[in-house]
C-alpha cells in the first residue's frame, strides 16, 4: 500500500473511532435520561399512593408464584382458590409463607401488617423477619389467634415479643430483607389468604422539610455524615447529583434504599408531584399490536417495490422489538403482548429472508475469517481481569441456548438489516454503524452494556463484510457474552445484563 493509501486507511479508521466515541457518549446520556425519568416517575407514583392513604408495600396473593419459591416452607400445599391462595396443612406442624421482597422493607415506620385471610378452623399465626442475610432471623411465634370467623387481621409488629433462633431477644423491627407468615393449623386445616400490606401510623412531613441535595461525591462519602439528620424521617426526599451515569444513579439509589426503603429519590433539581401510575390500556395496546402484525403480513405477501422497500423492511423488523425494549415493556415476567409484538418483528424478518435462509449457516471461505471476529475475546478477558470477579458457573443448558440466541441475533443484524442499510447509504461500508447502533438500542437502557454492544457489533459487522458468514461472528458473540455473564456482570463496570424495565429491578 502506497503512502496515499495508508493515509486514506488511517483517516477512515479515525472516522470510525470518532463515530464510536460520539455514539458511546450519546448512548450513555440516553440511558442516564431514561433512568432519571424512571426514578422521577417512581417517586411521583409513590407520593401519590401515600397521599391516597394506600400502602407502599402490598402483596396480592392469587397464584402460588406470588409466594417466595411458589410454595409453603413446611408440610403444607398451596393452590389457587379464585383470587386468593388456599394453603392446607398436611400434618399439623407450623409452616411459613414467604412474601416476595424486591427491595428492603421499613418495618420501623410501616409497622402495621394488614392481612385479608380466612381459616376454616382454629389456629395460630406468627411472623418471621430478618434484617440482612448475615443477621439472625427474628420470630414471633404467636402474633394472633385464627378462628373460622376471622376475615382480616391487623397486627402491630411493635407489640410482639420477638426472639431470635438462639432464643435471645431481638430488636424492634427495622429494615427487613425477609418477611414470612408462620402459620399453624390442625392437620387438613386450611387457610385462604388474599392479600397482605404494610401500613404506617405516622404523619408524612412536607417534602421541603425532608429534602437533601446529594453532592457529586456522594458515593465516596459516608452516608452517615451526608444524611445524619434524616435518621427519624419515614420518607426523606433525596435529589441525586447532576450529570452522573445511569449506573451511578442506580447504585446511589440502592444504597439510599438500604437505609430508607420509602425514600423519594429523584434527579437533580426535581421535586416530585403526586401522580398516580397510569394504568396501561391493554385494549389499545393489543389493537396496535394486531394492526402491526396485519401490516407485516401484508408486507410479507405483497412487498413494496422501489427505493422505499429497504426502509419499510427495516422498520417492520425493528418496530416491535424496539417498542418492547426501549419502551420499557419487558418487565420481571414477559407478557403475552410483549412476546407477541417482539416475535412479530422476528417472524417478519424470517418471512422476507425465507429464500436466503442458507446464509444463516454459510461457512466462511478461509480459516482466518474465524479468527478476526474472535479478536473481541482477549478484550473481554482483559475487562474481566480488571473490572470483574471470580468466574460464576453457568448451566450447560443456558450456554447451549445462548449460542442459538446469539446466532439468531447476528443473523437478524448482519444478514437482514446490514444488507438493507447497504442499499440505503451512499457508502455501503458505513452500514456497519447503524446496525451496531440498532444492536446497542436493543439493550436499552443498560448504558455500559449498550456501549459494549455497540463497539463489539461495530467490529463484528466489519468482519462480516469480509466473510459474509454469520457463524464466526455468532461464535465470538456467544463466547464473549457468556464470559461477561460469568465474570463481569455485577462488577463495577457492568451492573447487570438486564435490559428494558428489568434493568431497574
N, C-alpha and C positions, 0 to 999 in steps of 0.2 A: 504494500500500500504506500503510495507516494505521500508527500507532506500535506498536500491539499486534502487527500482522502482521510488522513489521520486527523487533521483539524476538523473536518466535517463530522467524523465519528465522535470526536470529543465534544463538539457543540451539541450533537444530538443527545449524547449521554448526559451532558449538563442540563439540557432541556428536560429530560425525563426526571432527573433528580430534583430540579426546581419544581416541576409539576407535582412530584410526590410529596415534597415538603409542604407546598401550599395545600394539597389535598388533606394531608395528615393534620395540619393545623385547623382546617375547616371542619374535618370530622370530629376533632376534639371539641371545638366550640359548639357544634351541633349537639353532641352528647351532653355537654355541660348545660346548654339551654334547655334541652328536654328534661334533664334531671332536676334543674331548678323549677321548671314548670310543674313537674310531678310532685316535688316537695311542697310547693305552694298549694297545689290542689289538695294534697293530703291534709295539710294544716287547715284549710278552709272547710273541708268536709268534717274534720274532727271538731272544729269550733262550732259548726252547725249542729252536730249531734249533742254537744254539751248544752248549747242554748235551747235545744228542743227537749232537754232532760232525757236523752237517750244514753244508754251505756256505751262506753268506749270499747269494752271487751264483752262480746256476746257470742255464744255458740248455739247454732241451730242444729239439733241432733236429729237427722232424718234417715241417714243411712249409716251402716257400720263404719264406712270410711270416714265419717265425721268424728270418730274417736281416734286417739293415738293407736297406731298399729291395726286399726279396724276391728278391734276385738276387746274383750274384757281381760284384765290381768287376774287370773284365778279361774276357778272352776265355775264358769257361767257362759251361757250362749247369748249372742247378740243378734237380733233380727230386726228388719224394718217392720214397723207397725203403722201404716198410713204415714202421717207426717211426724212420726216420732220413732224412738227405738224401744224395743221390749227386751229387757235383759232378765234371763231366768237362771236362778241358782241351781247348780247340779247336785250339790251335796251339803248346803247349809253353811259352808265356810265363807269368810269375807272375800270379796273380790273388789277390784279397783277399775274405775273408768277414767282414762286419761283424756283431759281436754287439750286439744292441739294448741300450741302457742307458737306463733310466728315471730314474736318479739316479746321482751320481758313484760311482766305484769306488775303494776304498782298496787300491791295489797295494802300498803300503808294508807294511801289516800282514797283507795276504792275498796274498802274492806267488807262491803255488804254483798254476799253471794245470794242471788235470787235464782231459784230453781222451779221449773214447771215440770212436775212429776206426779205419778200416782202409783201406789203399791197395792197389790191385791191381798196383802197380808201384813201383819205387824213385823217390823224390822228396825233396823238402825242404820243411820248414815253418818259417816265421818269424813274427814278431809286429810289430804297429804299435800304439803307444798315443799319446794326446795329452792334455795336461793341460787346457787351456781352448781355446776357439775361436780365441784370439789367439796361442796358443803354437805352436811348431813341432812337428810330429809326430816321434816317435822310432821308429826302425826297427831291429830285429834281424833281418837277412835270413836268418840260418841258426840257428834255435833248436834244431832236431832233425832227424835224417835219418829219412825214411819208408821202410819196407820192407814187402813183402807180408805178412810175418808179424807186423807191428805191430798190436796190438788196442787199446792205450791208451798215452797218454803222460803224463808228469808233469814239467812244466817249471818250474824255479825262475827267476823273472824277474830275480832279483838277480844271477844268474850270467852274464847275457847281455851282450854288447857292444853297447850302444845308440848309435846315431848319428842325427843329425838329417838333414833333407833337404839341408842345406848341408854334409854330411859332417863336422860338428863333433860333439863328444862331448855326450851327453845325461846328465842327472842320473839317479840311481837312480829307478825308477818310484815315483810317489807317488799323488796324487789324479788320477784319469783320467776324462775325459768321453768318450773313444773307445777302443775296443779291437777290433783286427781280426786275423784269422789270415791270414798271407801264404803261399800255397801255390804250389809249382812242381812240375809233373808233366810227363812227356813228352806229346806230342800224343796225344789219345784216352785218356790215362791218367785214372783216376777215383779219387775219394776218397769213402768212405762215412763220414759223421760223424753221431754220435747225440747227443752232449752235450758241454758244457764247464762247468767250475766253477772258482771261486777258493777256495783253502784257506789256512789260516794255520798257522804253526808255533809261535805264541806262546800261552802260557797266559793264560786270561782272569782278570783280577783280581776280587776281591769287590766287589759293587756299592757297598757303603758306603764303599769306599776310592776310588771314582772318581765320586762323586755331587757335583753342583753345582746349587744352587738359584739360578736366574737372577733378577735384580732386575726391578722393574717397567719400568725404562727401559732394558732390555737392548737394544732395537732402536736406541736413540740412542747408547748407549755403544759403544766399540770392543771388538770380540770378543777382541782380543789381551789386553787388560787383564783382562777378566772370566774368561777361560779360559786364562790363561798356564800354569797347572800341568798342563794336560791334553794338551800337545803330543805326548807319547810314549804316551798311552793309546790302545790299539786300539779300545776300546768304552766311552767315558765315558757316564755317566748324567746327563742334563740334565733338571731339573724346571722347567717353564715358569712364568712369573709367574701369579699368581691373578687372575681377573677380566678377562682380555684377550679380545678378539673372536676369532672363528674365523679371520678373515683374518690377524690378528696372530700367532696360533699357527702358522699355516702359513708365514707369512713368516719368523718366527724359526726354525722347524724347517728351512726350506730353507737359511737362512744357516748354521745349525749343520752340516747335512749336507754343505755345500760344503767344510767343513774336516774333519769327522769322519763320513764316509759310514756307518760302522757304529754311530754313536751311538744310545743308547737315549734317546728323547725322550718325556717323559710329562707329564701335567698336574701342577699344584702339589700337593704333599703326597702324591703317589702313588709307590709302589715296585713295579716290575713283578715278577710271578711267572711262572715258566716255564710257559706254557700253549700246547700245540701248536694250530695252526689247525684248527678243526673243519671236517671235510670236509662240504660241502653234500650232503644226502641227496636226490639228484636224483629218485629214485623217489617219495619222499614229496612233493616239490615238484610234480612232474608230476601226481601223484594229486590234490593240492589244486587245481591249475590245471584239470584235467579236470572236477572237481566244480564249480568256479566257472563254467566255461563251460556245463556242463549246466544249472546253476541259472539262468544268464542266458537260455539257450534256452527253458527252461520259462516264465520270467517274460515273455519276449517273446511267446510263443504264448498264454499264459494269464495276463494281467496281474492282479495283486491289486487288488481293489476296496476302497474305503473310505479312511479317513484315513491309513492306513499306506502307501498307494501311493506318494506322493512320496518318503517316506523310503527305501522299498525301491529305487525307481528311482535315487535319488541314490547309494545305497550300491552298486548294481550297476554304475553308470558309473564310480565312483571307486575301488572296492576294488582292482581290478587295477592301474591306473596308479599309485595311491599306494603300493601294496606294492612295485612295481618301483623307484620313485624314492626314497621315504623309507626303504625297507628296504635301500638301497644295493646293489641288484641290477643296476644299469646300469653296467657297467664299461667298460674300454677298447674291447671289442668286444661289441656286442649279442648276447645268447644267444637261441637259439630259445625257451627258456622265458620269458625276459623279453619278447620280441617278442609271443609268443602271449598272455601274460597282459595286457600293455598293450593290444594290439589287441583283445582280447576286450571290454574296457570300452568302447572306441570303437565297435565294431560294435554292441554292445547299445544305445548311445546313438542310433546311426543307426536301429536297429530300432524303438525306441519313439517316434522322431520322424519315421518314414518318411512319415507323412501330412502332415507340416508342413515338408518339405524346402524348399519355396519361400521359407521365411523366411531361408534361407541367402543368397539373392540379392535380398531385398526392398530396393527403392530408397527412400531417405529421402524424406519428404514435402516438406521445404523445404531450400533451399540452405544455410541457416545450420546445419543439422544435420550438414553435413560439417565445419564449422569448429570446433564445440565439441570433438569428440574430438582434433583436431589441436592443442589448447592444450598438450598434453604435449610437443610438438615444441620450442618455444622453451626449455622447462625442460631438455630433453635437450641442446640446443645449449649452454646455459649450463654444465651439468655437464661437457660435453666441453671447453669452453673453460678451466674452472678445474681440472679433475682429469684431463683426457685427454691425448692425444698427437696427433701428425700422423696424418691420415687414412690408413688402410690400404686398398688397393684390394680390392674384393670381386668374385668371379667372377659374371658375368651369370646363369649357371645357378643359382648359390646364391641370388642375390637373388630370382629368379622363384620358386624352390622355397620360399623363406621366406615370400613373400607368400601362397602357398597354405597353408602351415603355420599362419601367423597367422590366416588366415581360418577354418581348421578349429578352432583353439584357441578363438577367440572365439565361434564357433557353439556349441561344447560348453559354454563357461562361461555365455554370455548367453542362449542360446535353451533349451538343455536344462536346465541347473542353475538359473539365475536364476528361471525360471518356476516351478519346483518349490519353491524356497525361499520364493517369494512366497506360495505356498499354505500353507506351514507356519507362517510367522511371523505374529504378530498384527498387526504393522505391515509391510505388504509393502514399503514403501520401504527398510526396513532389510535387505532381501535382498541388497543390494549388498555388505554387509560379509562374509557367509560365502562368497560367490562370489569376492571378492577374496582371502580367506584361502585358499581352495582353489587359486586360481591361484598364490599365493605358495608353498604347500606343494609344488606340482608342480615347484618349482625348488630343493627341499631338496638339500643343506644349505648352499648358497651364500648366506650371510647378506645381503650387500649386494644381490645380485640378488633375493632373496626380498623384501626391503624395498621395492626399486624396483618390483617387480611388484605388490606389494600396493597401494601408493599409486597406481600407474598404473591398475590394474584398478578400484580404487575410483572413480576419475574416469570411466573408460570405461563402467563399469556405470551410473553416474548419467546419463551421456549417452545410453546405450541406453534407459533408462526413458522418455526424452523422444522418441525417434525410432523405437524398436523395429526398428532396422536394424543389421545386423551389419557392413555394408560400410564405413561411415566409421570404425568402431572398428578393424576389421581393417587398414584402410589406415594409420591412425595407429600401431597396434601394430607393423606391419611396418617403417614408416619409422623409428620411434624405436629399435626393436631393431637394425636394420641400422646405424644411426648409432652406437649403443652398441658394437656389434661392431667397427666401423671405427675409432672414435676414443676409446673409454672403456675397453674391456676390456684388461686388462694394465696398467692405471694404478694410482695409489694408492687410488682409491675402489673399483674393481671388479677383483678378482684375475683372474677369467675368467668365461666364460659357461657353464662346465661345471656339471652337476648330478649328483646321486646319487654313486656311487663315483668317477666321473670327476673330481669336484671335488678329490679328494685326490691325483690322479696328477700 
